[in-house]
Amino acid sequence: MKIKTKDMILVSMFAALTAIGAYLQIPTQPIPFTFQFFFCAFSGLILGSRRGIMSQILYIIIGLAGLPIFAGGKGGIQHIFSPTFGYLIGFMLCSYIIGKLTEKQGEIKFVRLLTSVVIGIIVVYIIGVPYLYMIMNIVMKNPMSMSTAIKTGFTIFIIQDLIKCVVISLIGVKIVPILRKSGMLEKNVS
């Protein structure tokens, strides 16, 4: 697979934006509002499935290599055993799925785009919550019920994430047609 220079730049840019999103926070209660998911979703939306997932894989590799780019300024291979690492795995698949679903859309419509982004965030939770449960119980030996994992890893975040999905979709409806027209983004690419 040959990767063009433009692709390398875009993949690297979205990996960096996702890292920046881990640091950008709006202090809300009980959980701060971060921008990590914004850039993850936009990587799939703008770059497509193949380049989008590459950007998230690059983000994770750089973080696991030791750069403190994960939420809370963390990094290193030991982060695999963090209760939140499952969400990072979910980001990879989220980016791919949003990209794949968007690539298949001819004319970009808000409801279809919103559906794609919501499916993406659901995938993040489907991977993140069980991973949280597993790490807490098996690795950290800190007993946690699945209902507590759902409350801790899903319930308190879902409203903020649905708001993010709406905002991403509102922006996406405007920028995807412009990017397609400019030739930067093609539909039905893989």
C-alpha atoms as an extended CHARMM CRD file, in Angstrom:
* protein
*
       190  EXT
         1         1  MET       CA              0.0000000000        0.0000000000        0.0000000000  PROA      1               0.0000000000
         2         2  LYS       CA              1.5310000000        3.2700000000       -1.1480000000  PROA      2               0.0000000000
         3         3  ILE       CA              0.8690000000        6.2740000000        1.0840000000  PROA      3               0.0000000000
         4         4  LYS       CA              1.0500000000        9.7300000000       -0.4680000000  PROA      4               0.0000000000
         5         5  THR       CA              2.7670000000       12.6310000000        1.2800000000  PROA      5               0.0000000000
         6         6  LYS       CA             -0.5950000000       14.3980000000        1.6150000000  PROA      6               0.0000000000
         7         7  ASP       CA             -2.0040000000       11.3470000000        3.3870000000  PROA      7               0.0000000000
         8         8  MET       CA              0.9460000000       11.1890000000        5.7930000000  PROA      8               0.0000000000
         9         9  ILE       CA              0.4910000000       14.8580000000        6.6450000000  PROA      9               0.0000000000
        10        10  LEU       CA             -3.2720000000       14.5150000000        7.2080000000  PROA      10              0.0000000000
        11        11  VAL       CA             -2.9090000000       11.3330000000        9.2690000000  PROA      11              0.0000000000
        12        12  SER       CA             -0.2220000000       12.9560000000       11.4120000000  PROA      12              0.0000000000
        13        13  MET       CA             -2.2820000000       16.1280000000       11.7910000000  PROA      13              0.0000000000
        14        14  PHE       CA             -5.3220000000       14.2460000000       13.0880000000  PROA      14              0.0000000000
        15        15  ALA       CA             -3.1720000000       12.1580000000       15.4320000000  PROA      15              0.0000000000
        16        16  ALA       CA             -1.8210000000       15.4400000000       16.8240000000  PROA      16              0.0000000000
        17        17  LEU       CA             -5.3070000000       16.9680000000       17.0260000000  PROA      17              0.0000000000
        18        18  THR       CA             -6.5730000000       13.9610000000       18.9690000000  PROA      18              0.0000000000
        19        19  ALA       CA             -3.6560000000       14.3870000000       21.3860000000  PROA      19              0.0000000000
        20        20  ILE       CA             -4.4650000000       18.0870000000       21.7490000000  PROA      20              0.0000000000
        21        21  GLY       CA             -8.1110000000       17.1620000000       22.3240000000  PROA      21              0.0000000000
        22        22  ALA       CA             -7.0610000000       15.1490000000       25.3760000000  PROA      22              0.0000000000
        23        23  TYR       CA             -5.7180000000       18.3750000000       26.8990000000  PROA      23              0.0000000000
        24        24  LEU       CA             -8.5270000000       20.7150000000       25.8480000000  PROA      24              0.0000000000
        25        25  GLN       CA            -11.1530000000       20.6430000000       28.5570000000  PROA      25              0.0000000000
        26        26  ILE       CA            -14.1910000000       22.6250000000       29.5980000000  PROA      26              0.0000000000
        27        27  PRO       CA            -14.6810000000       22.1410000000       33.3500000000  PROA      27              0.0000000000
        28        28  THR       CA            -18.1720000000       20.6960000000       33.6830000000  PROA      28              0.0000000000
        29        29  GLN       CA            -19.5550000000       18.5940000000       36.5030000000  PROA      29              0.0000000000
        30        30  PRO       CA            -19.1570000000       15.7580000000       37.2690000000  PROA      30              0.0000000000
        31        31  ILE       CA            -16.8250000000       15.0530000000       34.3190000000  PROA      31              0.0000000000
        32        32  PRO       CA            -14.8380000000       17.6170000000       32.2950000000  PROA      32              0.0000000000
        33        33  PHE       CA            -15.8820000000       18.0800000000       28.6820000000  PROA      33              0.0000000000
        34        34  THR       CA            -12.9060000000       17.1150000000       26.4740000000  PROA      34              0.0000000000
        35        35  PHE       CA            -12.3640000000       17.3870000000       22.7250000000  PROA      35              0.0000000000
        36        36  GLN       CA            -10.7160000000       14.0150000000       22.0780000000  PROA      36              0.0000000000
        37        37  PHE       CA            -13.8450000000       12.4840000000       20.5610000000  PROA      37              0.0000000000
        38        38  PHE       CA            -14.3240000000       15.5470000000       18.3240000000  PROA      38              0.0000000000
        39        39  PHE       CA            -11.0160000000       14.9570000000       16.5820000000  PROA      39              0.0000000000
        40        40  CYS       CA            -11.4840000000       11.1940000000       16.4970000000  PROA      40              0.0000000000
        41        41  ALA       CA            -14.8560000000       11.6240000000       14.7730000000  PROA      41              0.0000000000
        42        42  PHE       CA            -13.5520000000       14.3040000000       12.4220000000  PROA      42              0.0000000000
        43        43  SER       CA            -10.6440000000       12.0470000000       11.4560000000  PROA      43              0.0000000000
        44        44  GLY       CA            -13.1300000000        9.5110000000       10.0790000000  PROA      44              0.0000000000
        45        45  LEU       CA            -15.4130000000       12.1460000000        8.6460000000  PROA      45              0.0000000000
        46        46  ILE       CA            -12.7100000000       14.1310000000        6.8620000000  PROA      46              0.0000000000
        47        47  LEU       CA            -10.0200000000       11.5450000000        6.1600000000  PROA      47              0.0000000000
        48        48  GLY       CA            -12.2620000000        8.5710000000        5.4540000000  PROA      48              0.0000000000
        49        49  SER       CA            -12.0840000000        5.1130000000        6.9460000000  PROA      49              0.0000000000
        50        50  ARG       CA             -8.5540000000        4.0940000000        5.9530000000  PROA      50              0.0000000000
        51        51  ARG       CA             -6.7190000000        7.3200000000        6.7700000000  PROA      51              0.0000000000
        52        52  GLY       CA             -8.9690000000        7.9900000000        9.7850000000  PROA      52              0.0000000000
        53        53  ILE       CA             -8.1090000000        4.7180000000       11.5010000000  PROA      53              0.0000000000
        54        54  MET       CA             -4.4410000000        5.2610000000       10.6150000000  PROA      54              0.0000000000
        55        55  SER       CA             -4.5210000000        8.5980000000       12.4590000000  PROA      55              0.0000000000
        56        56  GLN       CA             -5.9430000000        6.9850000000       15.5900000000  PROA      56              0.0000000000
        57        57  ILE       CA             -3.4950000000        4.0820000000       15.4270000000  PROA      57              0.0000000000
        58        58  LEU       CA             -0.6480000000        6.5970000000       15.1420000000  PROA      58              0.0000000000
        59        59  TYR       CA             -2.0240000000        8.5200000000       18.1330000000  PROA      59              0.0000000000
        60        60  ILE       CA             -2.0930000000        5.3400000000       20.2320000000  PROA      60              0.0000000000
        61        61  ILE       CA              1.3680000000        4.1930000000       19.1170000000  PROA      61              0.0000000000
        62        62  ILE       CA              2.9020000000        7.5630000000       19.9890000000  PROA      62              0.0000000000
        63        63  GLY       CA              1.2110000000        7.5040000000       23.3950000000  PROA      63              0.0000000000
        64        64  LEU       CA              2.2820000000        3.9290000000       24.0970000000  PROA      64              0.0000000000
        65        65  ALA       CA              5.8340000000        4.8750000000       23.0830000000  PROA      65              0.0000000000
        66        66  GLY       CA              5.8730000000        7.1740000000       26.0950000000  PROA      66              0.0000000000
        67        67  LEU       CA              4.8000000000       10.6340000000       25.0010000000  PROA      67              0.0000000000
        68        68  PRO       CA              2.2870000000       12.0150000000       27.5180000000  PROA      68              0.0000000000
        69        69  ILE       CA             -0.5280000000       12.5470000000       25.0080000000  PROA      69              0.0000000000
        70        70  PHE       CA             -3.3230000000       10.5460000000       26.5790000000  PROA      70              0.0000000000
        71        71  ALA       CA             -5.9210000000       12.2320000000       28.7930000000  PROA      71              0.0000000000
        72        72  GLY       CA             -4.4200000000       13.4500000000       32.0300000000  PROA      72              0.0000000000
        73        73  GLY       CA             -0.9610000000       13.7940000000       30.4670000000  PROA      73              0.0000000000
        74        74  LYS       CA             -0.2950000000       10.0670000000       30.5230000000  PROA      74              0.0000000000
        75        75  GLY       CA              1.6570000000        7.8730000000       28.1600000000  PROA      75              0.0000000000
        76        76  GLY       CA              3.7290000000        4.6930000000       28.0590000000  PROA      76              0.0000000000
        77        77  ILE       CA              3.1550000000        1.0280000000       27.3320000000  PROA      77              0.0000000000
        78        78  GLN       CA              1.6990000000        0.5030000000       30.8170000000  PROA      78              0.0000000000
        79        79  HSD       CA             -1.3200000000        2.5170000000       29.6810000000  PROA      79              0.0000000000
        80        80  ILE       CA             -2.6150000000       -0.6990000000       28.0950000000  PROA      80              0.0000000000
        81        81  PHE       CA             -3.5360000000       -1.6850000000       31.6600000000  PROA      81              0.0000000000
        82        82  SER       CA             -5.3680000000        1.5810000000       32.3200000000  PROA      82              0.0000000000
        83        83  PRO       CA             -9.1420000000        1.3210000000       32.7270000000  PROA      83              0.0000000000
        84        84  THR       CA             -9.5600000000        3.9440000000       29.9730000000  PROA      84              0.0000000000
        85        85  PHE       CA             -7.4390000000        2.2490000000       27.2980000000  PROA      85              0.0000000000
        86        86  GLY       CA            -10.4900000000        0.4710000000       25.8780000000  PROA      86              0.0000000000
        87        87  TYR       CA            -11.8910000000        3.8470000000       24.8720000000  PROA      87              0.0000000000
        88        88  LEU       CA             -8.7380000000        4.5030000000       22.8410000000  PROA      88              0.0000000000
        89        89  ILE       CA             -9.2260000000        1.1860000000       21.0500000000  PROA      89              0.0000000000
        90        90  GLY       CA            -12.8140000000        2.2920000000       20.4930000000  PROA      90              0.0000000000
        91        91  PHE       CA            -11.5590000000        5.5560000000       18.9600000000  PROA      91              0.0000000000
        92        92  MET       CA             -9.7620000000        3.5740000000       16.2490000000  PROA      92              0.0000000000
        93        93  LEU       CA            -12.8840000000        1.6840000000       15.2810000000  PROA      93              0.0000000000
        94        94  CYS       CA            -15.0620000000        4.7710000000       15.7130000000  PROA      94              0.0000000000
        95        95  SER       CA            -12.9590000000        6.7020000000       13.2140000000  PROA      95              0.0000000000
        96        96  TYR       CA            -13.0670000000        3.8090000000       10.7480000000  PROA      96              0.0000000000
        97        97  ILE       CA            -16.8280000000        3.3260000000       11.0540000000  PROA      97              0.0000000000
        98        98  ILE       CA            -17.6670000000        7.0260000000       10.7460000000  PROA      98              0.0000000000
        99        99  GLY       CA            -15.3750000000        7.2020000000        7.7170000000  PROA      99              0.0000000000
       100       100  LYS       CA            -16.8930000000        4.1280000000        6.0910000000  PROA      100             0.0000000000
       101       101  LEU       CA            -20.4680000000        5.2770000000        6.6750000000  PROA      101             0.0000000000
       102       102  THR       CA            -19.7140000000        8.7950000000        5.4260000000  PROA      102             0.0000000000
       103       103  GLU       CA            -17.8910000000        7.5540000000        2.3370000000  PROA      103             0.0000000000
       104       104  LYS       CA            -21.0320000000        5.6790000000        1.3170000000  PROA      104             0.0000000000
       105       105  GLN       CA            -23.2110000000        8.7960000000        1.5300000000  PROA      105             0.0000000000
       106       106  GLY       CA            -23.7970000000       10.6150000000       -1.7180000000  PROA      106             0.0000000000
       107       107  GLU       CA            -25.2650000000       13.9090000000       -0.6470000000  PROA      107             0.0000000000
       108       108  ILE       CA            -24.4230000000       14.6230000000        2.9860000000  PROA      108             0.0000000000
       109       109  LYS       CA            -27.5820000000       14.9920000000        5.0540000000  PROA      109             0.0000000000
       110       110  PHE       CA            -27.6090000000       15.9340000000        8.7430000000  PROA      110             0.0000000000
       111       111  VAL       CA            -29.6620000000       12.9650000000        9.9760000000  PROA      111             0.0000000000
       112       112  ARG       CA            -27.5320000000       10.3960000000        8.1290000000  PROA      112             0.0000000000
       113       113  LEU       CA            -24.3470000000       12.0470000000        9.3160000000  PROA      113             0.0000000000
       114       114  LEU       CA            -25.6300000000       12.2270000000       12.8920000000  PROA      114             0.0000000000
       115       115  THR       CA            -26.5340000000        8.5320000000       12.6970000000  PROA      115             0.0000000000
       116       116  SER       CA            -22.9870000000        7.7010000000       11.5390000000  PROA      116             0.0000000000
       117       117  VAL       CA            -21.4080000000        9.6940000000       14.3670000000  PROA      117             0.0000000000
       118       118  VAL       CA            -23.7540000000        8.2160000000       16.9990000000  PROA      118             0.0000000000
       119       119  ILE       CA            -22.9120000000        4.7070000000       15.7600000000  PROA      119             0.0000000000
       120       120  GLY       CA            -19.2420000000        5.6600000000       16.1360000000  PROA      120             0.0000000000
       121       121  ILE       CA            -19.6400000000        6.7610000000       19.7560000000  PROA      121             0.0000000000
       122       122  ILE       CA            -21.6760000000        3.6520000000       20.5560000000  PROA      122             0.0000000000
       123       123  VAL       CA            -18.7390000000        1.5460000000       19.3260000000  PROA      123             0.0000000000
       124       124  VAL       CA            -16.4170000000        3.4830000000       21.6590000000  PROA      124             0.0000000000
       125       125  TYR       CA            -18.6690000000        2.5770000000       24.5950000000  PROA      125             0.0000000000
       126       126  ILE       CA            -19.1430000000       -1.0460000000       23.4830000000  PROA      126             0.0000000000
       127       127  ILE       CA            -15.3720000000       -1.5080000000       23.7080000000  PROA      127             0.0000000000
       128       128  GLY       CA            -14.5740000000        0.9730000000       26.4900000000  PROA      128             0.0000000000
       129       129  VAL       CA            -17.0370000000       -0.1160000000       29.1770000000  PROA      129             0.0000000000
       130       130  PRO       CA            -16.2140000000       -3.8570000000       29.1630000000  PROA      130             0.0000000000
       131       131  TYR       CA            -12.4980000000       -2.9950000000       29.0560000000  PROA      131             0.0000000000
       132       132  LEU       CA            -12.9830000000       -0.7330000000       32.0870000000  PROA      132             0.0000000000
       133       133  TYR       CA            -14.8020000000       -3.5720000000       33.8680000000  PROA      133             0.0000000000
       134       134  MET       CA            -12.1180000000       -6.1190000000       32.9700000000  PROA      134             0.0000000000
       135       135  ILE       CA             -9.1400000000       -3.9640000000       34.0050000000  PROA      135             0.0000000000
       136       136  MET       CA            -10.7510000000       -2.9330000000       37.2800000000  PROA      136             0.0000000000
       137       137  ASN       CA            -11.5950000000       -6.5200000000       38.2240000000  PROA      137             0.0000000000
       138       138  ILE       CA             -8.7320000000       -8.5530000000       36.7770000000  PROA      138             0.0000000000
       139       139  VAL       CA             -5.7150000000       -6.2340000000       36.6520000000  PROA      139             0.0000000000
       140       140  MET       CA             -6.3520000000       -3.7310000000       39.4190000000  PROA      140             0.0000000000
       141       141  LYS       CA             -8.1290000000       -6.2680000000       41.6520000000  PROA      141             0.0000000000
       142       142  ASN       CA            -10.6680000000       -3.5570000000       42.4870000000  PROA      142             0.0000000000
       143       143  PRO       CA            -14.0550000000       -5.3260000000       42.3150000000  PROA      143             0.0000000000
       144       144  MET       CA            -16.5650000000       -3.4840000000       40.1700000000  PROA      144             0.0000000000
       145       145  SER       CA            -19.9590000000       -4.6820000000       39.0070000000  PROA      145             0.0000000000
       146       146  MET       CA            -20.9450000000       -4.3120000000       35.3760000000  PROA      146             0.0000000000
       147       147  SER       CA            -23.6950000000       -1.8800000000       36.4100000000  PROA      147             0.0000000000
       148       148  THR       CA            -21.0880000000        0.2950000000       38.1670000000  PROA      148             0.0000000000
       149       149  ALA       CA            -18.8680000000        0.1110000000       35.0690000000  PROA      149             0.0000000000
       150       150  ILE       CA            -21.8090000000        1.2280000000       32.9310000000  PROA      150             0.0000000000
       151       151  LYS       CA            -22.5670000000        4.0830000000       35.3100000000  PROA      151             0.0000000000
       152       152  THR       CA            -18.9140000000        5.1390000000       35.5920000000  PROA      152             0.0000000000
       153       153  GLY       CA            -17.9300000000        4.6020000000       31.9660000000  PROA      153             0.0000000000
       154       154  PHE       CA            -21.1210000000        5.4080000000       30.0650000000  PROA      154             0.0000000000
       155       155  THR       CA            -24.0000000000        7.0440000000       31.9150000000  PROA      155             0.0000000000
       156       156  ILE       CA            -22.1500000000       10.1250000000       33.1400000000  PROA      156             0.0000000000
       157       157  PHE       CA            -20.6370000000       10.7700000000       29.6820000000  PROA      157             0.0000000000
       158       158  ILE       CA            -23.4770000000       10.0420000000       27.2780000000  PROA      158             0.0000000000
       159       159  ILE       CA            -25.2480000000       13.4290000000       27.3730000000  PROA      159             0.0000000000
       160       160  GLN       CA            -21.9940000000       15.3010000000       26.6770000000  PROA      160             0.0000000000
       161       161  ASP       CA            -21.1140000000       12.8650000000       23.9110000000  PROA      161             0.0000000000
       162       162  LEU       CA            -24.5220000000       13.1740000000       22.2540000000  PROA      162             0.0000000000
       163       163  ILE       CA            -24.0940000000       16.9640000000       22.2750000000  PROA      163             0.0000000000
       164       164  LYS       CA            -20.6930000000       16.4460000000       20.6330000000  PROA      164             0.0000000000
       165       165  CYS       CA            -22.3260000000       14.1760000000       18.0240000000  PROA      165             0.0000000000
       166       166  VAL       CA            -24.8160000000       16.9130000000       17.1180000000  PROA      166             0.0000000000
       167       167  VAL       CA            -22.0970000000       19.5810000000       16.8680000000  PROA      167             0.0000000000
       168       168  ILE       CA            -19.8350000000       17.3100000000       14.7870000000  PROA      168             0.0000000000
       169       169  SER       CA            -22.7470000000       16.5640000000       12.4480000000  PROA      169             0.0000000000
       170       170  LEU       CA            -23.7120000000       20.2260000000       12.0960000000  PROA      170             0.0000000000
       171       171  ILE       CA            -20.1270000000       21.1060000000       11.1780000000  PROA      171             0.0000000000
       172       172  GLY       CA            -19.7340000000       18.0110000000        8.9920000000  PROA      172             0.0000000000
       173       173  VAL       CA            -22.7960000000       18.8530000000        6.8810000000  PROA      173             0.0000000000
       174       174  LYS       CA            -21.0690000000       22.1210000000        5.9670000000  PROA      174             0.0000000000
       175       175  ILE       CA            -17.4660000000       21.0130000000        5.4950000000  PROA      175             0.0000000000
       176       176  VAL       CA            -17.7250000000       17.5760000000        3.8470000000  PROA      176             0.0000000000
       177       177  PRO       CA            -19.3460000000       18.9080000000        0.6390000000  PROA      177             0.0000000000
       178       178  ILE       CA            -16.7180000000       21.6750000000        0.4720000000  PROA      178             0.0000000000
       179       179  LEU       CA            -13.8890000000       19.1620000000        0.9190000000  PROA      179             0.0000000000
       180       180  ARG       CA            -15.3870000000       16.8620000000       -1.7080000000  PROA      180             0.0000000000
       181       181  LYS       CA            -15.7670000000       19.7440000000       -4.1540000000  PROA      181             0.0000000000
       182       182  SER       CA            -12.1370000000       20.7980000000       -3.5690000000  PROA      182             0.0000000000
       183       183  GLY       CA            -10.9730000000       17.2430000000       -4.2980000000  PROA      183             0.0000000000
       184       184  MET       CA             -9.5200000000       16.7090000000       -0.8340000000  PROA      184             0.0000000000
       185       185  LEU       CA            -12.2290000000       14.2390000000        0.1190000000  PROA      185             0.0000000000
       186       186  GLU       CA            -13.7160000000       11.6860000000       -2.2130000000  PROA      186             0.0000000000
       187       187  LYS       CA            -16.8270000000        9.6640000000       -1.6400000000  PROA      187             0.0000000000
       188       188  ASN       CA            -16.7180000000        5.8750000000       -1.8230000000  PROA      188             0.0000000000
       189       189  VAL       CA            -12.9870000000        5.6360000000       -1.0970000000  PROA      189             0.0000000000
       190       190  SER       CA            -11.5500000000        2.9810000000        1.1660000000  PROA      190             0.0000000000
